[in-house]
């Protein structure tokens, strides 16, 4: 019986993980990461979020590692990660659908001033607002046209938003005009009324959402941060909100996490803060995806959504 170790959600989550795997892979033995008596040589697979450095390298017969979230930053941060072991990103249809729904909700919240309405409700104040724009009048620009970006683009178009995209290389996405590379970033930003950051975490994307980038947007643009916390200069986002360059922001990712309770974004009247929940599938959905990938690997098939250490995503 193949052994899978899990480090995601803490030991308290293990009962749900075991039940979820039992429903779709009864032949898989699921063990807690720090379970007493666990023998490293028995482990063939790992499902993890932020393993301690060196722990994965100490599993001599490890065949594959599965990230429990869409990002694998906490895994590849380990300088001893065994690069010969495939690393699978949790970029599954359930995750991309949830991301698309979140981005649509965020874009509509910016369009209809959802934060303003929430504050008015909390204050029991009747704040009548006539929205100045329809969805068809606000172009959403998505930075990052991977699986998440493509699904978000399709769902945004379905509710009426025009969508354009920007990525390192040219992408062919139905109904989405693609901009590529640094030379085309300015033209992309100039046409973007609501900016969505869905870029991977790489050296090139670190700090990309800064004052210079925000200044190239049309005045009064909105911002949706769902990529990685390391891509954002929060002080620049706050400054843009204060001076009106940004009319609103919805942010789900931060560095560090959780966002410190004293941070001004928590109470800013034009900012919505969520706790890194945009695309996380249920444990049952993630277990099913991991079980299917393991079954395929055991049959000699390839693994999906492999992380490329050279590209950084």
Backbone bond lengths (Angstrom), bond angles and torsions (degrees), N, CA, C in turn:
res aa  C-N    CA-C-N  psi(-1)  N-CA   C-N-CA  omega(-1)  CA-C   N-CA-C  phi
1 X - - - 1.467 - - 1.526 109.07 -
2 X 1.348 116.61 126.45 1.458 120.68 -179.78 1.530 109.86 -69.63
3 X 1.326 115.44 142.86 1.461 121.24 -178.80 1.525 109.38 -107.76
4 X 1.337 115.12 128.22 1.461 123.37 174.73 1.521 108.03 -113.74
5 X 1.333 117.16 127.00 1.464 119.97 173.99 1.530 108.64 -100.11
6 X 1.319 115.27 145.68 1.461 121.12 -176.24 1.519 110.21 -124.40
7 X 1.320 116.06 131.82 1.470 122.32 169.33 1.526 107.17 -135.61
8 X 1.316 114.73 85.81 1.464 120.60 -179.52 1.524 108.35 -161.42
9 X 1.311 116.42 119.24 1.458 120.54 179.45 1.512 114.39 87.44
10 X 1.320 117.13 1.21 1.451 120.10 179.80 1.524 112.95 81.72
11 X 1.307 115.57 168.50 1.462 120.09 -177.85 1.528 111.96 -61.01
12 X 1.322 116.97 -28.91 1.463 120.57 -179.44 1.530 112.05 -63.45
13 X 1.334 116.50 -21.74 1.472 119.92 -178.99 1.519 112.69 -86.12
14 X 1.323 117.78 -5.51 1.466 119.55 -172.34 1.525 113.66 -65.42
15 X 1.303 118.33 -33.65 1.463 119.44 179.30 1.526 109.80 -61.59
16 X 1.326 116.80 -42.83 1.464 119.81 179.06 1.526 111.09 -68.44
17 X 1.342 116.96 -40.77 1.464 119.24 177.09 1.528 110.54 -59.75
18 X 1.319 117.06 -45.76 1.472 120.05 -178.46 1.526 111.04 -63.68
19 X 1.318 116.77 -43.40 1.463 119.80 178.98 1.527 110.67 -63.45
20 X 1.326 116.43 -40.43 1.464 120.16 -178.70 1.522 111.16 -65.49
21 X 1.325 117.14 -43.57 1.461 119.78 179.07 1.531 111.37 -71.01
22 X 1.334 117.04 -34.88 1.466 119.49 179.34 1.526 111.06 -61.28
23 X 1.342 116.67 -31.21 1.462 120.71 -178.19 1.521 112.68 -74.20
24 X 1.335 117.55 -25.57 1.470 119.28 -175.42 1.527 113.60 -120.59
25 X 1.317 117.99 -15.12 1.466 121.15 -178.85 1.519 109.56 -147.73
26 X 1.327 117.42 69.57 1.468 120.18 -176.02 1.533 113.37 -62.40
27 X 1.314 118.00 -17.73 1.465 120.38 179.75 1.512 113.71 -87.44
28 X 1.336 117.28 2.34 1.456 121.61 -178.38 1.527 109.56 -100.46
29 X 1.318 116.07 129.39 1.465 120.59 177.68 1.521 109.06 -91.57
30 X 1.320 116.47 119.14 1.460 121.98 -174.47 1.520 108.78 -105.69
31 X 1.337 115.90 123.22 1.471 121.11 -175.80 1.527 109.97 -125.06
32 X 1.317 115.96 149.56 1.462 122.42 174.74 1.512 109.36 -73.18
33 X 1.301 115.92 143.26 1.472 125.29 -176.89 1.524 112.50 -51.33
34 X 1.317 116.57 -41.65 1.470 121.17 -177.12 1.527 111.98 -110.48
35 X 1.306 116.77 27.35 1.460 120.87 -177.64 1.531 110.83 -65.54
36 X 1.323 117.45 130.13 1.469 119.52 177.57 1.532 110.69 -58.70
37 X 1.307 116.00 138.76 1.452 120.42 177.60 1.514 114.87 84.71
38 X 1.338 117.63 -3.41 1.468 120.10 177.68 1.521 109.53 -67.02
39 X 1.314 116.27 126.18 1.470 120.89 -179.49 1.523 108.90 -99.40
40 X 1.331 117.67 119.52 1.468 120.94 -176.39 1.525 113.73 -53.43
41 X 1.322 117.58 -35.75 1.472 119.95 -176.76 1.528 112.82 -69.72
42 X 1.325 117.58 -13.36 1.464 120.81 179.75 1.533 112.64 -84.99
43 X 1.311 117.05 -18.63 1.461 121.47 -171.72 1.527 110.66 -77.89
44 X 1.327 115.83 130.15 1.466 120.99 177.31 1.525 111.59 -110.84
45 X 1.348 117.29 -26.99 1.461 120.87 -176.01 1.523 110.05 -139.48
46 X 1.339 115.16 154.14 1.470 120.27 178.63 1.523 109.26 -138.25
47 X 1.323 115.35 136.79 1.467 123.19 174.29 1.522 105.89 -118.24
48 X 1.339 116.77 111.37 1.469 119.35 -168.97 1.522 111.00 -141.46
49 X 1.337 113.88 162.18 1.460 121.71 174.64 1.526 110.65 -114.78
50 X 1.312 117.63 -54.51 1.466 121.37 -176.93 1.531 110.46 -140.39
51 X 1.313 118.07 68.04 1.468 120.09 -177.10 1.528 112.27 -65.92
52 X 1.310 115.42 147.38 1.464 119.64 177.12 1.526 109.63 -63.50
53 X 1.336 117.11 140.91 1.471 120.04 -179.15 1.524 111.78 -53.18
54 X 1.326 115.02 132.63 1.453 121.28 176.48 1.509 115.27 91.31
55 X 1.331 117.70 -15.74 1.463 119.37 -176.00 1.531 112.54 -68.09
56 X 1.328 117.11 -41.87 1.463 119.35 179.49 1.528 111.00 -67.98
57 X 1.318 116.44 -37.12 1.470 120.21 179.48 1.529 111.32 -65.31
58 X 1.334 117.45 -19.72 1.465 121.85 -179.08 1.532 112.73 -86.36
59 X 1.331 116.82 3.71 1.468 120.79 178.01 1.532 107.43 -102.31
60 X 1.328 118.91 96.93 1.469 121.96 -166.96 1.529 115.43 -67.55
61 X 1.333 118.44 -22.71 1.462 120.32 -176.69 1.529 112.66 -115.08
62 X 1.308 115.16 26.49 1.455 121.23 -179.16 1.525 110.40 -67.01
63 X 1.338 117.08 128.99 1.464 121.48 -178.14 1.524 113.05 -102.43
64 X 1.326 117.97 -28.44 1.461 121.00 179.86 1.517 109.74 -162.41
65 X 1.337 114.92 149.04 1.461 122.11 175.24 1.525 107.52 -118.77
66 X 1.324 116.25 134.59 1.455 122.29 179.37 1.522 109.20 -113.99
67 X 1.333 116.60 125.40 1.453 120.03 173.23 1.511 108.97 -74.20
68 X 1.320 117.91 137.10 1.463 120.00 -178.01 1.520 112.31 -84.52
69 X 1.330 117.39 -5.24 1.457 121.97 175.78 1.515 109.77 -131.94
70 X 1.334 116.17 174.88 1.458 119.93 -178.07 1.529 111.60 -63.63
71 X 1.342 116.75 -35.15 1.454 120.76 178.00 1.517 111.67 -92.81
72 X 1.316 115.87 147.97 1.469 120.37 178.34 1.528 110.96 -118.49
73 X 1.322 116.58 22.15 1.463 121.21 -177.09 1.520 112.35 -55.21
74 X 1.337 116.55 -43.27 1.456 120.39 -177.89 1.506 113.42 -69.39
75 X 1.334 117.20 -15.74 1.468 121.51 178.62 1.521 110.30 -89.78
76 X 1.328 116.79 -50.32 1.466 120.14 -176.78 1.515 112.05 -75.26
77 X 1.352 117.43 -9.58 1.467 119.35 173.85 1.523 111.35 -67.42
78 X 1.330 116.64 -16.77 1.463 121.97 178.39 1.525 109.20 -72.21
79 X 1.344 118.64 112.68 1.467 120.10 -178.53 1.520 113.04 -65.60
80 X 1.342 116.98 -15.49 1.467 120.58 -178.96 1.527 112.23 -101.35
81 X 1.346 116.75 10.44 1.468 117.91 -179.46 1.529 109.88 -54.87
82 X 1.346 117.41 130.63 1.471 120.48 -179.31 1.529 111.17 -75.87
83 X 1.313 117.58 97.20 1.461 121.89 -171.19 1.521 114.13 -64.19
84 X 1.306 116.96 -16.62 1.465 118.21 177.17 1.518 112.12 -74.56
85 X 1.333 116.94 -12.57 1.462 121.58 179.76 1.524 108.99 -91.75
86 X 1.331 119.38 123.05 1.462 121.29 -179.59 1.524 111.90 -59.26
87 X 1.324 115.04 139.49 1.464 122.08 177.81 1.531 107.77 -115.39
88 X 1.330 116.73 121.21 1.462 122.69 -174.52 1.531 109.55 -106.03
89 X 1.338 115.78 125.97 1.466 121.27 177.38 1.536 109.89 -81.91
90 X 1.304 116.42 148.23 1.461 121.05 -179.81 1.536 109.31 -85.27
91 X 1.324 115.96 56.99 1.459 121.53 179.01 1.524 108.15 -99.87
92 X 1.307 116.01 73.98 1.455 122.40 -174.49 1.531 109.13 -107.87
93 X 1.335 118.59 161.71 1.469 119.99 -177.65 1.524 113.81 -53.88
94 X 1.323 117.27 -36.68 1.462 119.69 179.72 1.533 110.86 -64.11
95 X 1.345 116.48 -36.25 1.459 120.03 179.35 1.522 111.25 -72.60
96 X 1.336 117.06 -42.31 1.461 118.93 -179.14 1.529 111.17 -67.03
97 X 1.339 116.50 -35.32 1.466 119.10 176.79 1.525 110.92 -64.53
98 X 1.323 116.71 -43.39 1.465 119.90 179.15 1.536 110.81 -64.23
99 X 1.337 116.30 -39.79 1.467 118.69 177.36 1.521 110.34 -63.68
100 X 1.323 117.17 -44.79 1.451 119.82 178.85 1.514 112.14 -58.56
101 X 1.327 116.80 -42.38 1.462 120.89 179.16 1.530 110.65 -64.36
102 X 1.332 116.73 -41.74 1.467 120.36 179.42 1.521 110.51 -62.49
103 X 1.331 116.91 -46.28 1.465 120.64 -178.23 1.530 110.22 -63.47
104 X 1.335 117.39 -40.51 1.462 120.25 176.72 1.525 111.00 -61.84
105 X 1.345 116.06 -45.64 1.464 120.57 177.71 1.527 110.70 -59.50
106 X 1.337 116.64 -43.75 1.458 120.74 -178.71 1.526 110.82 -65.46
107 X 1.331 116.84 -43.80 1.467 120.38 179.92 1.522 110.78 -63.64
108 X 1.326 117.62 -41.53 1.457 120.68 177.69 1.524 111.06 -67.98
109 X 1.329 117.34 -35.21 1.464 120.49 176.95 1.522 110.82 -63.16
110 X 1.333 116.58 -40.03 1.462 119.99 177.20 1.525 110.79 -70.04
111 X 1.319 116.54 -40.03 1.462 120.99 -179.52 1.526 111.42 -62.80
112 X 1.348 116.17 -41.48 1.463 121.04 -173.55 1.533 112.97 -104.90
113 X 1.330 116.90 13.99 1.471 122.11 177.43 1.523 111.35 55.56
114 X 1.304 115.51 53.88 1.453 121.18 -177.79 1.512 113.60 -61.56
115 X 1.320 117.71 -37.38 1.470 120.37 179.46 1.530 110.32 -63.94
116 X 1.324 116.57 -42.50 1.462 120.48 178.88 1.528 110.53 -60.74
117 X 1.322 117.01 -42.58 1.459 120.36 -179.82 1.524 111.84 -66.82
118 X 1.361 116.49 -36.59 1.461 119.76 178.97 1.526 110.82 -65.29
119 X 1.339 116.23 -40.32 1.460 119.90 178.75 1.529 110.10 -65.02
120 X 1.332 116.07 -42.90 1.464 119.49 179.78 1.530 111.22 -61.84
121 X 1.336 116.49 -40.32 1.469 119.03 178.50 1.525 110.89 -64.46
122 X 1.345 116.21 -43.68 1.465 119.60 -179.69 1.526 111.16 -60.98
123 X 1.346 115.92 -30.07 1.461 120.45 -179.90 1.527 112.39 -93.53
124 X 1.355 116.58 3.09 1.462 122.28 -177.82 1.527 110.76 54.20
125 X 1.319 114.53 44.37 1.469 121.47 -175.84 1.522 109.61 -117.94
126 X 1.338 116.67 126.44 1.466 122.18 179.84 1.532 108.01 -79.18
127 X 1.334 115.81 102.93 1.467 121.55 -174.39 1.526 108.51 -113.15
128 X 1.320 116.58 88.67 1.459 120.71 -177.63 1.533 109.87 -74.01
129 X 1.347 116.42 125.95 1.459 121.80 -177.47 1.527 108.85 -130.07
130 X 1.317 116.31 130.78 1.461 121.00 172.82 1.528 107.94 -97.19
131 X 1.341 118.01 109.51 1.468 119.59 -178.10 1.521 111.37 -63.90
132 X 1.327 117.67 131.67 1.469 120.38 -175.56 1.526 114.69 -77.07
133 X 1.333 117.85 -19.55 1.460 120.15 -174.10 1.524 111.54 -129.66
134 X 1.331 114.27 152.40 1.460 122.02 166.26 1.527 107.92 -96.28
135 X 1.326 116.50 163.71 1.469 120.16 178.45 1.523 111.18 -55.51
136 X 1.321 117.04 -40.37 1.469 120.78 -177.21 1.519 113.09 -66.25
137 X 1.336 116.48 -10.55 1.467 120.67 -179.42 1.525 113.08 -102.06
138 X 1.323 117.65 4.23 1.470 121.18 -178.98 1.527 109.33 -126.72
139 X 1.300 116.65 113.35 1.460 121.55 -179.54 1.523 109.97 -81.24
140 X 1.321 115.97 127.89 1.462 121.56 176.00 1.524 108.33 -95.93
141 X 1.309 116.64 126.48 1.455 122.36 176.93 1.519 109.85 -107.68
142 X 1.322 116.60 120.77 1.466 121.30 -178.06 1.518 109.60 -103.57
143 X 1.309 116.02 120.63 1.462 121.78 173.16 1.527 107.57 -90.47
144 X 1.337 116.30 110.50 1.455 120.75 -178.03 1.513 110.65 107.98
145 X 1.319 116.67 103.06 1.464 121.06 -178.13 1.520 111.21 -111.81
146 X 1.339 115.62 50.90 1.458 121.12 170.10 1.522 108.85 -82.71
147 X 1.328 115.98 -159.75 1.461 120.11 -178.43 1.526 112.21 -57.19
148 X 1.337 115.75 -43.26 1.462 119.71 -179.08 1.526 111.06 -65.85
149 X 1.328 116.47 -46.62 1.453 120.51 -178.21 1.508 113.04 -63.88
150 X 1.325 116.75 -39.52 1.465 120.74 -179.49 1.524 110.64 -65.38
151 X 1.342 116.43 -43.34 1.464 118.84 179.65 1.526 111.07 -67.44
152 X 1.326 116.94 -41.07 1.464 119.85 177.96 1.526 110.38 -61.58
153 X 1.334 117.14 -41.12 1.461 120.70 -179.88 1.519 111.40 -60.72
154 X 1.337 116.66 -44.26 1.465 120.00 -179.60 1.524 111.33 -63.72
155 X 1.322 117.27 -41.47 1.457 120.40 -178.59 1.526 111.22 -70.89
156 X 1.329 117.46 -37.47 1.466 120.79 176.23 1.524 110.89 -63.02
157 X 1.317 116.42 -43.85 1.470 120.08 178.69 1.523 110.46 -62.76
158 X 1.333 116.10 -32.75 1.455 119.83 -179.85 1.518 114.00 -65.12
159 X 1.344 116.95 -23.97 1.467 119.34 178.13 1.525 111.69 -104.88
160 X 1.326 115.91 11.09 1.453 119.53 169.05 1.503 118.10 107.01
161 X 1.337 119.71 -4.07 1.462 120.62 179.91 1.534 110.90 -78.32
162 X 1.324 119.23 131.31 1.463 119.89 165.43 1.535 108.25 -67.17
163 X 1.327 117.65 141.96 1.467 121.35 -175.82 1.521 110.18 -130.45
164 X 1.327 116.13 133.64 1.453 122.83 169.96 1.523 107.47 -123.66
165 X 1.338 116.89 164.23 1.457 119.57 -177.01 1.510 112.68 -137.22
166 X 1.324 114.87 158.23 1.472 121.19 175.11 1.515 108.65 -139.54
167 X 1.316 116.55 136.71 1.457 121.64 179.20 1.522 108.94 -155.13
168 X 1.303 116.12 175.20 1.460 120.23 -177.57 1.523 111.19 -62.90
169 X 1.338 116.35 -41.83 1.459 121.63 178.38 1.516 110.49 -120.58
170 X 1.319 116.46 160.45 1.458 121.53 -179.25 1.527 110.23 -64.21
171 X 1.339 116.17 135.31 1.457 121.82 178.84 1.529 109.67 -121.00
172 X 1.328 115.42 145.49 1.460 121.18 175.65 1.523 108.15 -104.85
173 X 1.315 115.74 100.91 1.466 122.59 -178.65 1.530 107.01 -123.22
174 X 1.321 118.32 123.06 1.464 120.59 -177.62 1.528 112.76 -53.68
175 X 1.320 115.38 127.43 1.459 120.87 176.42 1.510 115.54 76.55
176 X 1.330 118.01 5.40 1.468 121.79 -176.65 1.523 109.10 -123.63
177 X 1.322 116.44 118.87 1.464 120.65 176.02 1.524 109.18 -73.70
178 X 1.316 115.87 126.29 1.466 120.72 -174.41 1.525 111.53 -98.66
179 X 1.319 115.74 129.28 1.461 123.05 170.07 1.524 107.10 -108.95
180 X 1.315 116.61 146.72 1.466 119.33 -174.82 1.522 111.37 -138.57
181 X 1.327 114.46 138.20 1.448 121.49 170.67 1.521 114.61 76.07
182 X 1.330 116.43 167.96 1.469 121.67 -177.62 1.523 113.50 -57.55
183 X 1.341 117.33 -33.56 1.463 120.12 -176.27 1.521 112.42 -65.44
184 X 1.327 118.11 -24.63 1.462 121.43 -176.58 1.530 113.04 -107.31
185 X 1.330 116.66 4.36 1.468 119.62 -178.78 1.518 111.40 -65.17
186 X 1.335 117.03 -43.05 1.458 120.26 -177.91 1.515 112.79 -60.36
187 X 1.337 116.56 -44.41 1.462 120.71 179.51 1.519 110.91 -64.39
188 X 1.321 116.34 -38.07 1.469 121.39 177.58 1.521 110.84 -63.24
189 X 1.328 116.97 -48.94 1.463 120.84 -177.56 1.527 111.59 -64.99
190 X 1.323 117.80 -36.79 1.457 121.31 -177.60 1.520 112.21 -63.74
191 X 1.332 117.38 -23.80 1.461 121.71 -178.58 1.530 112.97 -99.96
192 X 1.334 117.34 1.53 1.460 121.98 -171.80 1.523 111.94 -98.14
193 X 1.327 116.26 115.50 1.462 121.10 176.89 1.528 112.02 -88.07
194 X 1.343 116.80 -30.27 1.458 122.06 174.82 1.514 106.90 -131.16
195 X 1.316 116.72 115.10 1.461 122.15 -176.78 1.524 110.04 -94.70
196 X 1.332 115.76 129.12 1.466 121.81 176.66 1.518 107.91 -115.44
197 X 1.324 117.43 123.62 1.463 120.85 175.90 1.520 108.89 -99.75
198 X 1.340 115.41 113.01 1.462 122.55 176.95 1.523 109.85 -128.60
199 X 1.310 115.98 33.03 1.454 121.28 -177.93 1.529 111.19 -77.56
200 X 1.334 117.03 153.92 1.469 119.45 172.50 1.522 110.67 -73.93
201 X 1.309 116.06 164.52 1.461 121.42 179.25 1.524 108.98 -85.45
202 X 1.321 116.93 105.38 1.456 122.32 176.57 1.524 108.80 -135.32
203 X 1.319 116.40 171.38 1.462 119.72 176.97 1.524 110.76 -61.57
204 X 1.342 116.50 -33.76 1.464 120.91 -178.31 1.524 112.78 -71.77
205 X 1.338 117.73 -27.98 1.465 119.43 -176.84 1.525 113.18 -95.30
206 X 1.316 118.27 -4.71 1.464 120.57 179.39 1.525 110.14 -61.22
207 X 1.326 116.55 124.57 1.453 121.25 176.79 1.516 115.19 69.68
208 X 1.325 117.87 18.67 1.468 119.93 -175.01 1.529 112.27 -69.55
209 X 1.329 117.33 -27.58 1.469 120.27 176.71 1.523 107.59 -90.08
210 X 1.333 114.05 84.76 1.462 120.26 -177.72 1.520 109.83 -127.66
211 X 1.319 116.37 -173.56 1.455 120.53 -176.51 1.527 111.52 -59.62
212 X 1.337 117.32 -39.68 1.461 120.24 -178.23 1.523 111.12 -64.62
213 X 1.336 116.97 -42.91 1.466 120.48 178.86 1.520 110.75 -66.01
214 X 1.320 117.27 -46.58 1.459 120.93 -177.83 1.524 111.48 -63.97
215 X 1.330 117.86 -32.97 1.461 121.19 -179.46 1.518 112.54 -67.53
216 X 1.339 117.14 -19.63 1.463 120.85 -179.15 1.525 112.55 -87.34
217 X 1.326 117.10 -5.37 1.462 121.33 175.03 1.529 109.62 -80.04
218 X 1.334 118.07 157.20 1.462 119.24 171.55 1.530 110.06 -59.92
219 X 1.317 116.51 144.83 1.464 119.25 -178.65 1.524 109.78 -61.88
220 X 1.334 115.98 135.40 1.455 121.01 -178.52 1.509 113.83 86.62
221 X 1.320 117.49 14.94 1.466 121.46 178.87 1.527 110.12 -69.07
222 X 1.326 115.12 165.58 1.456 121.35 174.54 1.518 110.07 -110.29
223 X 1.326 116.15 160.26 1.466 121.03 -179.08 1.519 110.18 -133.75
224 X 1.340 115.94 135.71 1.465 123.00 175.99 1.526 107.87 -124.17
225 X 1.321 117.44 115.22 1.465 122.11 -177.72 1.513 111.39 -104.66
226 X 1.338 116.70 102.51 1.464 121.62 -179.37 1.526 112.08 -130.63
227 X 1.334 116.72 12.77 1.459 119.97 178.93 1.516 110.48 -85.95
228 X 1.327 116.61 -96.03 1.459 122.46 178.67 1.525 109.15 -135.69
229 X 1.316 115.92 147.06 1.447 119.77 179.64 1.517 113.39 -60.89
230 X 1.335 117.04 -33.69 1.460 120.19 -177.36 1.529 113.09 -68.24
231 X 1.314 118.12 -9.58 1.460 121.30 -179.56 1.523 112.77 -85.74
232 X 1.326 118.26 -10.60 1.454 122.64 -171.54 1.525 112.41 -111.76
233 X 1.317 116.40 137.17 1.456 122.62 168.00 1.535 106.17 -97.92
234 X 1.322 115.49 96.90 1.459 118.58 -173.71 1.525 112.34 -61.11
235 X 1.329 117.39 -32.81 1.456 119.45 178.98 1.531 110.92 -65.53
236 X 1.342 116.81 -32.87 1.464 120.24 178.03 1.527 111.00 -74.02
237 X 1.335 116.62 -36.02 1.460 119.93 176.15 1.523 110.16 -64.71
238 X 1.325 117.31 -44.06 1.463 121.05 177.40 1.526 111.36 -60.36
239 X 1.326 116.67 -43.40 1.461 120.29 179.96 1.525 110.68 -63.31
240 X 1.340 116.71 -39.70 1.464 120.41 179.29 1.519 111.51 -67.92
241 X 1.323 117.72 -34.29 1.465 121.12 175.14 1.528 110.73 -67.39
242 X 1.323 116.38 -39.40 1.462 120.54 -177.77 1.523 112.07 -68.39
243 X 1.336 117.36 -39.17 1.468 118.53 -175.98 1.527 113.69 -93.27
244 X 1.353 117.19 2.02 1.450 120.21 175.63 1.509 115.41 89.02
245 X 1.328 118.24 -2.47 1.469 118.62 175.75 1.531 109.63 -62.23
246 X 1.335 116.11 -37.63 1.458 121.46 169.52 1.525 108.60 -106.44
247 X 1.336 116.65 133.48 1.459 120.39 176.32 1.518 111.81 -89.08
248 X 1.339 116.35 -16.07 1.454 120.14 -179.98 1.515 111.04 -175.89
249 X 1.321 115.68 161.28 1.458 121.03 178.96 1.517 109.68 -146.95
250 X 1.326 115.62 142.66 1.461 122.68 171.97 1.522 105.71 -124.02
251 X 1.326 116.93 119.05 1.466 120.57 -172.20 1.524 109.90 -128.62
252 X 1.329 114.94 129.48 1.469 121.29 -177.02 1.521 112.44 -114.81
253 X 1.337 117.84 -14.09 1.470 120.66 -175.71 1.526 109.78 -125.23
254 X 1.315 115.36 143.03 1.456 120.12 -175.53 1.532 109.76 -144.65
255 X 1.313 114.31 164.18 1.463 120.86 170.16 1.516 107.61 -142.42
256 X 1.353 117.92 112.04 1.473 126.50 4.75 1.521 111.49 -82.01
257 X 1.329 114.43 169.90 1.461 122.02 171.77 1.524 108.86 -120.62
258 X 1.345 117.20 140.25 1.465 126.24 -3.16 1.523 112.63 -69.12
259 X 1.337 114.68 159.21 1.461 119.98 175.16 1.525 108.59 -59.97
260 X 1.341 118.72 128.09 1.466 120.44 -178.70 1.525 111.63 -54.28
261 X 1.326 116.88 139.57 1.465 120.92 -173.17 1.516 113.15 -64.81
262 X 1.335 117.23 -19.18 1.462 119.37 179.16 1.529 112.59 -89.02
263 X 1.335 117.36 -0.51 1.472 119.58 -176.48 1.528 110.25 -67.20
264 X 1.329 118.83 136.46 1.471 121.30 -176.65 1.521 114.64 -65.76
265 X 1.319 119.20 -17.99 1.459 119.25 178.70 1.532 112.62 -63.77
266 X 1.329 116.85 -28.72 1.466 120.18 -179.51 1.526 112.00 -56.25
267 X 1.311 116.88 -35.83 1.470 120.35 -173.46 1.522 112.84 -115.03
268 X 1.307 117.51 7.68 1.463 118.97 -177.16 1.531 109.98 -67.36
269 X 1.324 118.25 134.25 1.469 120.19 -176.09 1.526 115.03 -69.75
270 X 1.318 117.76 -9.52 1.468 119.24 179.26 1.526 112.31 -121.12
271 X 1.325 116.16 19.37 1.467 120.16 -179.26 1.523 110.71 -126.99
272 X 1.318 115.69 137.61 1.463 122.78 172.21 1.526 107.28 -112.35
273 X 1.316 116.52 126.85 1.466 122.74 -179.34 1.526 108.84 -113.58
274 X 1.347 116.39 129.54 1.461 120.98 172.79 1.526 109.02 -126.41
275 X 1.321 115.94 162.57 1.467 121.67 -165.90 1.531 113.27 -98.83
276 X 1.341 116.21 59.06 1.470 122.54 176.93 1.539 110.87 52.82
277 X 1.321 114.80 55.28 1.466 120.70 -176.06 1.530 113.05 -120.29
278 X 1.321 117.79 5.31 1.466 120.66 -167.52 1.521 113.84 -57.45
279 X 1.326 117.71 -43.08 1.468 118.20 -170.10 1.521 114.68 -127.12
280 X 1.330 117.60 10.74 1.464 119.49 -172.47 1.530 111.46 -72.17
281 X 1.349 117.96 116.42 1.470 119.55 176.24 1.522 110.69 -72.98
282 X 1.323 115.76 168.37 1.459 119.76 176.01 1.525 109.67 -68.17
283 X 1.314 117.01 162.78 1.467 119.80 177.35 1.523 110.67 -63.44
284 X 1.321 117.23 -36.04 1.468 119.53 178.24 1.522 111.04 -63.21
285 X 1.330 117.18 -40.47 1.471 120.80 178.88 1.520 110.95 -66.87
286 X 1.327 116.54 -41.58 1.462 119.51 179.36 1.528 111.33 -68.21
287 X 1.318 116.80 -39.87 1.461 120.11 178.06 1.523 110.90 -61.24
288 X 1.323 116.92 -42.66 1.459 120.54 179.85 1.521 110.97 -62.28
289 X 1.334 117.05 -41.05 1.463 120.42 179.49 1.525 111.43 -65.96
290 X 1.331 116.83 -43.41 1.465 120.60 179.02 1.525 110.39 -65.18
291 X 1.323 116.98 -43.92 1.464 120.81 -179.95 1.522 111.17 -60.88
292 X 1.325 117.06 -41.73 1.465 120.37 179.13 1.524 111.13 -65.39
293 X 1.328 117.20 -39.96 1.463 120.34 179.54 1.531 110.94 -66.85
294 X 1.332 116.61 -41.57 1.469 120.23 178.50 1.522 110.22 -63.60
295 X 1.327 117.31 -44.21 1.467 120.63 178.94 1.522 110.70 -60.10
296 X 1.330 116.73 -41.44 1.452 120.10 178.07 1.516 112.16 -64.53
297 X 1.329 116.73 -41.92 1.461 120.65 179.03 1.522 110.74 -64.04
298 X 1.317 116.90 -40.47 1.464 120.98 178.73 1.532 111.21 -64.46
299 X 1.345 117.10 -25.91 1.467 121.21 176.57 1.515 112.11 -86.10
300 X 1.309 117.37 -1.35 1.448 120.71 179.81 1.515 114.38 93.54
301 X 1.327 117.19 11.03 1.456 120.79 179.84 1.529 110.76 -89.01
302 X 1.338 115.90 165.47 1.458 120.75 178.55 1.509 111.85 -78.12
303 X 1.328 115.22 167.24 1.463 121.41 179.76 1.528 109.99 -98.45
304 X 1.331 118.04 145.40 1.469 121.21 178.85 1.523 111.88 -85.57
305 X 1.332 116.39 160.21 1.470 122.87 169.18 1.524 113.26 53.19
306 X 1.323 115.68 46.13 1.459 119.38 -178.83 1.529 111.60 -73.31
307 X 1.299 115.62 138.82 1.456 122.14 176.30 1.525 109.31 -78.70
308 X 1.340 116.15 134.04 1.464 122.70 178.17 1.526 107.95 -101.61
309 X 1.314 117.05 111.25 1.461 120.83 -176.83 1.525 112.14 -65.00
310 X 1.319 117.81 -29.26 1.468 120.66 -179.35 1.522 110.85 -74.42
311 X 1.333 116.85 -43.26 1.473 120.79 179.59 1.522 111.98 -76.30
312 X 1.335 116.18 -30.00 1.449 119.91 -178.26 1.524 113.64 88.33
313 X 1.341 116.62 17.63 1.468 120.62 176.23 1.518 109.61 -162.22
